[in-house]
Amino acid sequence: MSSTDAQADQTTVEFYWRTGCGFCAALERQLGTLGVVLDKRDIWADESAAAFVRSVANGNETVPTVKVGPQAMVNPSAKEVLAMVEQHAPHLLPAGS
């Protein structure tokens, strides 16, 4: 396996969320329906997750925030998440996409 393949295998769809966030629940539901597997990170339970979100959201803890490979988006649509996955980790796309 090449180093590029190893890096691709390690890529996940990182989903930063918090309890009670309706936008998080809606995006999680949409992505689940599409078959996207999420690596969920609760910003209220994980300080490093909260710090990451602040680093890409102008110091705010705005969720949902999604990261795939080197790209992160704050409050993306399901379509935007799929585009990130297609660009940075196509092996994570659901079958039939």
C-alpha positions in Angstrom: 0.0 0.0 0.0 1.4 3.4 -0.9 1.5 6.3 1.6 -1.2 8.0 -0.4 -3.4 4.9 0.0 -2.7 4.8 3.7 -3.7 8.5 4.1 -6.9 7.9 2.1 -7.7 4.9 4.3 -7.4 7.1 7.4 -9.7 9.9 6.2 -13.1 10.1 7.8 -16.0 12.4 7.7 -15.5 14.3 10.9 -18.8 15.6 12.2 -18.6 18.2 15.0 -21.9 18.6 16.9 -23.4 19.3 20.3 -26.4 18.1 22.2 -29.6 20.0 21.5 -28.4 21.4 18.1 -31.3 21.1 15.7 -29.1 21.9 12.7 -26.7 19.1 13.7 -29.6 16.6 14.0 -31.0 17.6 10.6 -27.7 17.3 8.8 -26.8 14.0 10.6 -30.2 12.6 9.5 -29.7 13.8 5.9 -26.2 12.3 5.6 -27.3 9.1 7.3 -30.2 8.7 4.8 -27.5 9.2 2.0 -25.4 6.5 3.6 -22.5 8.7 4.7 -20.7 7.3 7.8 -19.8 10.0 10.3 -17.0 10.2 12.9 -19.0 12.2 15.4 -17.2 14.6 17.8 -19.2 16.2 20.5 -17.7 19.7 21.2 -19.2 19.8 24.7 -17.5 16.5 25.7 -14.2 16.9 23.8 -12.2 20.1 24.3 -10.0 19.4 21.3 -13.1 19.1 19.1 -14.3 22.4 20.5 -10.9 24.0 19.8 -10.9 22.7 16.3 -14.3 24.2 15.6 -13.2 27.5 17.0 -10.2 27.4 14.7 -12.3 27.2 11.6 -15.4 29.2 12.8 -13.8 32.6 13.6 -13.4 31.7 17.3 -17.0 30.5 17.6 -18.3 27.1 18.5 -20.6 27.0 15.5 -21.9 23.5 14.7 -22.5 21.5 12.7 -18.9 21.7 11.4 -17.7 19.0 9.0 -14.1 18.2 8.1 -13.0 15.8 5.3 -9.3 15.6 4.6 -7.8 19.1 4.7 -11.2 20.9 4.1 -13.6 22.0 6.8 -17.0 23.7 6.5 -19.2 25.4 9.1 -22.9 24.6 8.8 -22.7 22.9 5.4 -25.5 21.4 3.4 -25.6 17.7 2.8 -24.7 18.4 -0.9 -21.6 20.4 0.2 -20.5 17.5 2.5 -20.9 15.0 -0.4 -18.8 17.3 -2.6 -16.1 17.4 0.0 -16.1 13.6 0.3 -16.0 13.2 -3.5 -13.0 15.6 -3.7 -11.0 14.4 -0.6 -12.1 10.9 0.2 -14.1 9.3 -2.6 -13.6 5.9 -1.1 -16.0 7.0 1.6 -18.9 7.8 -0.8 -21.9 5.6 -0.3 -22.4 2.9 -2.9 -24.3 4.2 -5.9 -23.1 7.8 -5.5 
